[in-house]
């Protein structure tokens, strides 16, 4: 490979800080060292990664693509070093558990806490990311097991249904539905829903489309480039409502309350499944 991991780290730092000077300070190296290595990297890949100006640096179009590809490489390298250090220190090993939902409450949190209590010799490392990233990690062996929302299986992995959790609507405390004990799907047809574009937002969007679409009318769903925590934190201002699972209700936000959703058959539920590509199991 015509470049090394150090040069990749320098490039990521420069992109994150928007400046060779600030990146060098953050890495505690000379700016000339960082600049020289990034120039070598650009020569090695055959195209500029950054556009330089007096105000700092910005990534080129090719640079954005390149940086998107090398970030997982750096993460994998860090993980490999951590595993080697753990082995050298005689630790029993570790379990990398991938998930794409909140662990502030609910069964996932209880399972993780129970695993740590019964297997204190095993270090549990949790990876929260989108479904596609987690499944890719299963394929490469970087992740041992995933627990994901939804009933769909994943080809090539051993899958097992685990549990179901209640779905709730997150409301401003001033909302008329706040006085109810439960809210029905039919009550929600006129609401504006705010969901994160990242997981589990797409899963919730599909559920809303299936439950609330009537004839040619679809529910008002706004996908935001924000975390679920950010979305929940602004609901108190009356900008809309959101949908969460029971695992998200352990966190509290100003002027936001949760109410269970019911359908024709009772409480609305969503299932979780475990997927694994190795023999390691979580009981």
Number of C-alpha atoms within 10 A of each C-alpha: 4 8 15 10 12 12 19 20 18 21 28 19 19 25 21 13 17 18 20 24 18 16 23 20 13 12 13 9 12 13 17 12 12 24 19 12 19 25 16 15 21 18 14 13 12 9 13 18 25 22 12 15 9 6 8 16 18 19 20 15 12 13 19 14 12 17 18 12 11 16 14 12 14 16 11 14 13 12 13 13 12 12 15 12 12 15 13 9 9 9 13 11 12 15 17 18 21 27 23 20 21 21 20 16 15 18 17 22 14 13 14 15 12 13 16 13 11 10 11 10 12 15 16 17 12 15 16 17 16 19 19 10 16 24 24 12 20 23 16 11 14 18 23 22 29 25 22 26 23 16 16 12 15 13 9 11 16 14 19 14 16 14 14 19 18 17 22 24 23 24 25 26 18 14 14 9 16 18 11 9 10 15 20 17 15 13 12 18 18 11 13 15 21 25 28 22 18 18 21 25 23 15 15 21 21 10 14 20 15 12 16 18 13 11 6 5 10 15 19 17 17 15 15 15 12 13 16 23 14 13 19 28 16 18 22 21 14 14 13 22 23 24 25 23 25 22 20 21 18 11 12 14 15 13 16 21 20 24 20 21 22 19 13 9 6 9 17 18 17 18 15 19 19 23 24 24 19 14 9 9 11 14 6
